[in-house]
Amino acid sequence: MLRQYVNNHKAVKNPQVNTSTAFLTNGRDTIQVSLEVINAEKAAEYLATSAGNRPLKKTNVSIMSKAMAANEWHITGQPIIFDQHGSLIDGHHRLTACVASGIDFKTLVIRNIRRVALTSIDVGGKRTVGDQLTFIDKNSYASSNIIATVYKRIYCYMNKLAQLNLSDQQVVKYIEETKGSWCNSALYQISIKNGLNGSAIAAAAFILKDANAINVDEFFHKLVTGDMIALHDPIHTLRTRMLIDRRIHAHQYNWVISSIIRAYNYWIANKTMDKIQLFTQSYTEPKF
């Protein structure tokens, strides 16, 4: 039976750090659990006690610090952890992000964890954006992983980014803000089944639909199925090229989406297209 002792008014030296503290024991181990507001100075102090850590991922730190600066960082229940010697063993990225942003953040802090517990930290699977969408609304986001993938492509293309620079929380917020917008999960699945890149095609379809382009459904039906298309039809040229160039790196998706929209422009104008290059040194954003 776990016995709990609570002191909700523990005094701290730094008045900017509000702390509520509980001591939990099972008779063998006693750990200290605190709810703290950590500022940059306190974060640096905690980092100085580090018992060692895996190399920091700069991208993760950047995403976290931006979320903190935008007031989009929330208490998750994931604590900052210190061992029985007072050395930091988990929370390096969050604390580094706090130092980088200069913004306070609220978190649980656990102390007096046995050092051996480090072997059990971060061994579980990371909760994906798709997992979070399913938790929010499993009916609206029945194909949550597909929706998450397509919206990431859309965001990068619309913001002219080679790679996504948002945290998972920011991606979820972006999807929630555009909830109800046109995103065809079935188109993605059919594209994949037919050997085409589903996320680029679904993203391009979304962009065209969102711009009220005409005959979009017909264009993409022909593209993914190959039905009723002539040799010099822009759809035939694009489809052939996409089947040849199946391997796409993260920084190339904007080029592919741009090429799809460019082929649509030729097709809707009833023009022929003999060749198309998906991957170039630079891409231009076509008008439609």
C-alpha positions as CSV (number, residue, x, y, z in Angstrom):
1,M,0.0,0.0,0.0
2,L,1.6,3.3,-1.1
3,R,1.7,5.9,1.7
4,Q,1.7,9.6,0.7
5,Y,2.9,12.6,2.6
6,V,2.1,16.0,1.3
7,N,3.5,19.4,2.0
8,N,1.8,21.9,-0.4
9,H,3.7,25.0,0.9
10,K,7.4,24.1,0.6
11,A,9.5,27.3,0.8
12,V,12.0,27.9,-2.1
13,K,14.8,30.3,-2.4
14,N,13.8,31.6,-5.8
15,P,10.4,33.4,-5.5
16,Q,9.9,32.9,-9.3
17,V,9.8,29.2,-8.9
18,N,6.4,28.1,-7.4
19,T,6.6,24.6,-5.9
20,S,4.1,22.1,-4.5
21,T,5.8,19.0,-3.1
22,A,4.8,15.5,-2.1
23,F,6.9,12.6,-0.7
24,L,5.8,9.1,-1.9
25,T,7.1,5.9,-0.3
26,N,6.5,2.2,-0.5
27,G,8.7,1.5,2.6
28,R,11.8,0.9,0.5
29,D,12.1,3.9,-1.8
30,T,11.0,7.4,-1.1
31,I,10.7,9.8,-4.0
32,Q,10.0,13.6,-4.1
33,V,7.4,14.8,-6.6
34,S,7.1,18.6,-7.2
35,L,5.1,20.8,-9.5
36,E,7.4,23.6,-10.5
37,V,7.5,26.7,-12.7
38,I,11.0,26.6,-14.1
39,N,12.6,29.7,-15.5
40,A,15.8,29.9,-17.6
41,E,18.1,30.5,-14.6
42,K,16.7,27.5,-12.8
43,A,16.8,25.4,-16.0
44,A,20.5,26.2,-16.4
45,E,21.1,25.3,-12.8
46,Y,19.4,21.9,-13.3
47,L,21.4,21.2,-16.5
48,A,24.6,21.8,-14.6
49,T,23.9,18.7,-12.4
50,S,23.6,16.4,-15.5
51,A,24.8,12.9,-15.0
52,G,25.3,12.6,-18.8
53,N,22.9,12.4,-21.7
54,R,22.5,11.2,-25.3
55,P,23.5,13.9,-27.8
56,L,20.9,16.7,-27.9
57,K,18.8,16.9,-31.0
58,K,19.0,20.6,-32.1
59,T,15.8,20.3,-34.1
60,N,13.9,19.0,-31.1
61,V,15.2,21.8,-28.9
62,S,14.3,24.4,-31.5
63,I,10.7,23.1,-31.8
64,M,10.3,23.0,-28.0
65,S,11.7,26.5,-27.5
66,K,9.4,27.9,-30.2
67,A,6.4,26.2,-28.6
68,M,7.4,27.8,-25.2
69,A,7.8,31.2,-26.8
70,A,4.4,30.9,-28.4
71,N,2.8,29.9,-25.1
72,E,1.9,26.5,-26.7
73,W,3.8,24.3,-24.2
74,H,1.5,22.5,-21.8
75,I,1.9,20.2,-18.7
76,T,2.0,16.7,-20.1
77,G,2.7,14.8,-16.9
78,Q,6.2,13.9,-18.2
79,P,8.6,14.9,-15.4
80,I,12.1,16.3,-15.1
81,I,14.0,13.5,-13.3
82,F,16.9,13.6,-10.8
83,D,18.6,10.5,-9.3
84,Q,19.4,9.8,-5.7
85,H,22.5,11.9,-5.9
86,G,20.7,15.0,-7.2
87,S,22.0,14.6,-10.8
88,L,19.7,15.3,-13.8
89,I,19.0,12.1,-15.7
90,D,15.9,13.1,-17.9
91,G,14.6,16.4,-19.2
92,H,17.7,17.8,-21.0
93,H,15.9,18.8,-24.2
94,R,13.1,20.6,-22.3
95,L,15.5,22.5,-20.0
96,T,17.7,23.5,-22.9
97,A,14.7,24.8,-24.7
98,C,13.7,26.8,-21.7
99,V,17.2,28.4,-21.6
100,A,17.1,29.1,-25.3
101,S,13.6,30.7,-25.2
102,G,14.0,32.5,-21.9
103,I,10.4,31.5,-21.2
104,D,9.2,29.9,-17.9
105,F,7.4,26.5,-18.2
106,K,5.5,24.4,-15.7
107,T,6.4,20.8,-15.2
108,L,6.5,17.9,-12.7
109,V,9.9,17.3,-11.2
110,I,10.8,14.0,-9.6
111,R,13.8,13.5,-7.3
112,N,15.6,10.5,-5.7
113,I,15.1,8.0,-8.5
114,R,17.6,5.2,-8.6
115,R,20.3,5.8,-11.3
116,V,19.6,2.3,-12.7
117,A,16.1,3.5,-13.8
118,L,17.8,5.4,-16.6
119,T,17.8,2.1,-18.6
120,S,14.0,2.2,-18.5
121,I,13.5,5.8,-19.7
122,D,12.3,6.5,-23.2
123,V,12.0,2.9,-24.2
124,G,8.4,3.1,-25.2
125,G,7.1,4.1,-28.7
126,K,6.6,7.8,-29.3
127,R,2.9,8.9,-29.6
128,T,2.5,10.1,-33.2
129,V,0.4,13.0,-34.5
130,G,-2.0,10.4,-35.8
131,D,-2.3,8.9,-32.3
132,Q,-3.1,12.3,-30.9
133,L,-5.7,13.0,-33.5
134,T,-7.5,9.7,-32.8
135,F,-7.5,10.6,-29.1
136,I,-9.1,14.0,-29.9
137,D,-11.8,12.7,-32.2
138,K,-11.6,9.1,-33.6
139,N,-14.6,9.6,-35.8
140,S,-13.5,12.8,-37.6
141,Y,-9.9,11.5,-37.8
142,A,-10.6,7.8,-38.7
143,S,-7.6,7.8,-41.0
144,S,-5.5,9.9,-38.6
145,N,-2.0,8.8,-39.7
146,I,-2.8,9.6,-43.3
147,I,-4.4,13.0,-42.4
148,A,-1.3,13.8,-40.3
149,T,1.1,12.9,-43.2
150,V,-0.9,14.9,-45.8
151,Y,-1.3,18.0,-43.7
152,K,2.5,18.1,-43.0
153,R,3.1,18.1,-46.8
154,I,0.4,20.8,-47.2
155,Y,1.9,23.0,-44.5
156,C,5.4,22.7,-45.9
157,Y,4.3,23.6,-49.4
158,M,2.1,26.5,-48.4
159,N,4.9,27.9,-46.2
160,K,7.7,27.2,-48.8
161,L,9.5,24.9,-46.3
162,A,11.8,22.1,-47.4
163,Q,11.2,20.3,-44.1
164,L,8.6,20.6,-41.3
165,N,9.6,22.9,-38.5
166,L,6.6,22.4,-36.2
167,S,6.3,20.3,-33.0
168,D,3.7,17.5,-32.9
169,Q,1.5,19.8,-30.8
170,Q,1.7,22.5,-33.4
171,V,0.8,20.1,-36.2
172,V,-2.2,18.9,-34.3
173,K,-3.2,22.6,-33.7
174,Y,-2.8,23.3,-37.5
175,I,-5.0,20.4,-38.4
176,E,-7.6,21.3,-35.8
177,E,-7.7,24.9,-37.1
178,T,-8.4,23.7,-40.6
179,K,-10.8,21.0,-39.6
180,G,-13.4,20.3,-42.2
181,S,-11.2,21.4,-45.1
182,W,-10.9,19.0,-48.0
183,C,-8.5,16.1,-47.4
184,N,-9.1,12.9,-49.3
185,S,-7.7,9.9,-47.4
186,A,-9.2,7.5,-50.0
187,L,-7.2,9.2,-52.8
188,Y,-4.0,8.7,-50.7
189,Q,-4.8,5.0,-50.3
190,I,-5.6,4.4,-54.0
191,S,-2.4,6.3,-55.0
192,I,-0.3,4.1,-52.8
193,K,-2.0,0.9,-54.0
194,N,-1.2,1.9,-57.6
195,G,2.5,2.7,-56.9
196,L,2.2,6.5,-56.7
197,N,3.1,8.9,-53.9
198,G,0.0,9.2,-51.9
199,S,0.9,12.1,-49.7
200,A,2.1,14.4,-52.5
201,I,-1.0,13.6,-54.6
202,A,-3.4,14.1,-51.7
203,A,-1.7,17.4,-50.7
204,A,-1.8,18.7,-54.3
205,A,-5.5,17.7,-54.5
206,F,-6.2,19.6,-51.2
207,I,-4.4,22.7,-52.5
208,L,-6.3,22.8,-55.8
209,K,-9.7,22.1,-54.0
210,D,-9.0,24.8,-51.5
211,A,-8.4,27.2,-54.3
212,N,-11.7,26.2,-55.9
213,A,-10.0,24.8,-59.0
214,I,-12.4,23.1,-61.5
215,N,-12.6,19.4,-62.5
216,V,-10.1,18.4,-59.8
217,D,-11.8,15.0,-59.1
218,E,-11.6,14.0,-62.7
219,F,-7.9,15.0,-63.0
220,F,-6.9,13.0,-59.9
221,H,-9.1,10.0,-60.8
222,K,-7.3,9.7,-64.1
223,L,-3.9,10.3,-62.5
224,V,-4.2,7.5,-59.9
225,T,-6.0,5.0,-62.2
226,G,-4.5,5.7,-65.6
227,D,-8.0,5.5,-67.1
228,M,-8.8,7.1,-70.4
229,I,-5.6,9.1,-70.9
230,A,-3.8,9.6,-74.2
231,L,0.0,9.4,-74.9
232,H,0.7,13.2,-74.8
233,D,-1.9,14.0,-72.2
234,P,-0.3,15.9,-69.2
235,I,-1.7,13.3,-66.9
236,H,-0.1,10.5,-68.8
237,T,3.3,12.3,-68.8
238,L,3.0,13.1,-65.1
239,R,1.9,9.6,-64.1
240,T,4.7,8.0,-66.1
241,R,7.3,10.2,-64.5
242,M,5.9,9.6,-61.0
243,L,6.0,5.8,-61.5
244,I,9.7,6.1,-62.6
245,D,10.7,8.5,-59.8
246,R,9.1,6.7,-56.8
247,R,11.8,7.5,-54.3
248,I,11.2,10.9,-52.8
249,H,13.3,12.5,-50.1
250,A,11.8,14.9,-47.6
251,H,13.1,18.0,-49.2
252,Q,11.7,17.0,-52.6
253,Y,8.0,16.9,-51.8
254,N,7.4,20.5,-52.7
255,W,8.9,19.9,-56.2
256,V,6.6,16.9,-56.7
257,I,3.5,18.8,-55.6
258,S,4.5,21.8,-57.8
259,S,4.8,19.4,-60.8
260,I,1.4,17.9,-60.1
261,I,-0.2,21.3,-60.1
262,R,1.8,22.3,-63.2
263,A,0.5,19.2,-65.1
264,Y,-3.0,20.1,-63.9
265,N,-2.6,23.6,-65.4
266,Y,-1.7,22.1,-68.8
267,W,-4.5,19.6,-68.6
268,I,-7.2,22.1,-67.7
269,A,-6.0,24.4,-70.6
270,N,-6.2,21.4,-73.0
271,K,-2.5,21.5,-73.7
272,T,-0.2,18.6,-74.4
273,M,2.9,17.8,-72.3
274,D,5.7,15.6,-73.7
275,K,7.9,15.6,-70.6
276,I,8.0,16.8,-67.0
277,Q,10.9,16.9,-64.5
278,L,9.9,16.2,-60.9
279,F,13.2,17.0,-59.2
280,T,15.1,20.2,-60.0
281,Q,17.5,22.4,-58.2
282,S,14.7,24.8,-57.5
283,Y,10.9,24.7,-58.0
284,T,8.5,27.4,-58.8
285,E,5.1,27.7,-57.3
286,P,2.6,27.5,-60.1
287,K,-0.6,29.6,-60.3
288,F,-4.0,28.0,-60.8
